[in-house]
Amino acid sequence: MPNFLFVYHGGGMPDTQEEIDKSMAAWGKWMEVNGPSLVEPGNPVGMSKTVSASGVADNGGANPVSGYTIISADDIDAACAIAKSNPMVADGSGSVEIAEIVNMEM
């Protein structure tokens, strides 16, 4: 079964303990429901830099990465179905970019 990279864009850190508790509960439920598919639950990420031939930019570009998860699914459509229930998508605070991880033999 292929693995897929979920790249999170948007979202944000909660401001109050109540918001933190609500967010953690939503993520916990999502991970519990999708536990068998989670290869790596992932984490939020800090500030990103973009490296190109013209140099290094201190922003993540127009839509910086805010976290990641790796899941296993039958195909990209099944991965999209899992992403639709993600807390960031469900609450409208962000989006999930999905790409199949292609294993290369070296």
Contacts in CASP RR format, 6 or more apart in sequence:
PFRMAT RR
TARGET T0000
AUTHOR 0000-0000-0000
METHOD contacts of the structure
MODEL  1
MPNFLFVYHGGGMPDTQEEIDKSMAAWGKWMEVNGPSLVEPGNPVGMSKT
VSASGVADNGGANPVSGYTIISADDIDAACAIAKSNPMVADGSGSVEIAE
IVNMEM
1 72 0 8 1.000
1 73 0 8 1.000
1 74 0 8 1.000
2 72 0 8 1.000
2 73 0 8 1.000
2 74 0 8 1.000
2 75 0 8 1.000
2 100 0 8 1.000
2 101 0 8 1.000
3 39 0 8 1.000
3 70 0 8 1.000
3 71 0 8 1.000
3 72 0 8 1.000
3 100 0 8 1.000
3 101 0 8 1.000
4 70 0 8 1.000
4 71 0 8 1.000
4 72 0 8 1.000
4 73 0 8 1.000
4 76 0 8 1.000
4 79 0 8 1.000
4 98 0 8 1.000
4 99 0 8 1.000
4 100 0 8 1.000
4 101 0 8 1.000
5 68 0 8 1.000
5 69 0 8 1.000
5 70 0 8 1.000
5 98 0 8 1.000
5 99 0 8 1.000
5 100 0 8 1.000
5 101 0 8 1.000
6 68 0 8 1.000
6 69 0 8 1.000
6 70 0 8 1.000
6 71 0 8 1.000
6 79 0 8 1.000
6 83 0 8 1.000
6 86 0 8 1.000
6 96 0 8 1.000
6 97 0 8 1.000
6 98 0 8 1.000
7 65 0 8 1.000
7 67 0 8 1.000
7 68 0 8 1.000
7 96 0 8 1.000
7 97 0 8 1.000
7 98 0 8 1.000
7 99 0 8 1.000
8 44 0 8 1.000
8 65 0 8 1.000
8 66 0 8 1.000
8 67 0 8 1.000
8 68 0 8 1.000
8 69 0 8 1.000
8 86 0 8 1.000
8 88 0 8 1.000
8 94 0 8 1.000
8 95 0 8 1.000
8 96 0 8 1.000
8 97 0 8 1.000
9 63 0 8 1.000
9 64 0 8 1.000
9 65 0 8 1.000
9 66 0 8 1.000
9 94 0 8 1.000
9 95 0 8 1.000
9 96 0 8 1.000
9 97 0 8 1.000
10 63 0 8 1.000
10 64 0 8 1.000
10 66 0 8 1.000
10 88 0 8 1.000
10 93 0 8 1.000
10 94 0 8 1.000
10 95 0 8 1.000
11 66 0 8 1.000
11 88 0 8 1.000
11 93 0 8 1.000
11 94 0 8 1.000
12 66 0 8 1.000
12 93 0 8 1.000
13 44 0 8 1.000
14 20 0 8 1.000
14 22 0 8 1.000
14 23 0 8 1.000
23 87 0 8 1.000
26 87 0 8 1.000
26 90 0 8 1.000
26 91 0 8 1.000
27 87 0 8 1.000
30 85 0 8 1.000
30 86 0 8 1.000
30 87 0 8 1.000
31 38 0 8 1.000
31 41 0 8 1.000
33 85 0 8 1.000
34 71 0 8 1.000
34 82 0 8 1.000
34 85 0 8 1.000
37 71 0 8 1.000
37 72 0 8 1.000
37 73 0 8 1.000
37 82 0 8 1.000
38 69 0 8 1.000
38 70 0 8 1.000
38 71 0 8 1.000
38 72 0 8 1.000
39 70 0 8 1.000
39 71 0 8 1.000
39 72 0 8 1.000
40 69 0 8 1.000
40 70 0 8 1.000
41 69 0 8 1.000
42 67 0 8 1.000
42 68 0 8 1.000
42 69 0 8 1.000
42 70 0 8 1.000
43 67 0 8 1.000
43 68 0 8 1.000
44 66 0 8 1.000
44 67 0 8 1.000
45 65 0 8 1.000
45 66 0 8 1.000
45 67 0 8 1.000
45 68 0 8 1.000
47 58 0 8 1.000
47 60 0 8 1.000
47 64 0 8 1.000
48 59 0 8 1.000
48 60 0 8 1.000
48 64 0 8 1.000
48 65 0 8 1.000
49 56 0 8 1.000
49 57 0 8 1.000
49 58 0 8 1.000
49 59 0 8 1.000
49 60 0 8 1.000
50 56 0 8 1.000
50 57 0 8 1.000
50 59 0 8 1.000
50 60 0 8 1.000
50 61 0 8 1.000
66 94 0 8 1.000
70 101 0 8 1.000
71 79 0 8 1.000
71 82 0 8 1.000
73 79 0 8 1.000
73 82 0 8 1.000
76 98 0 8 1.000
76 100 0 8 1.000
79 98 0 8 1.000
79 100 0 8 1.000
80 98 0 8 1.000
83 89 0 8 1.000
83 96 0 8 1.000
83 98 0 8 1.000
84 90 0 8 1.000
86 96 0 8 1.000
88 94 0 8 1.000
88 95 0 8 1.000
88 96 0 8 1.000
89 95 0 8 1.000
89 96 0 8 1.000
END
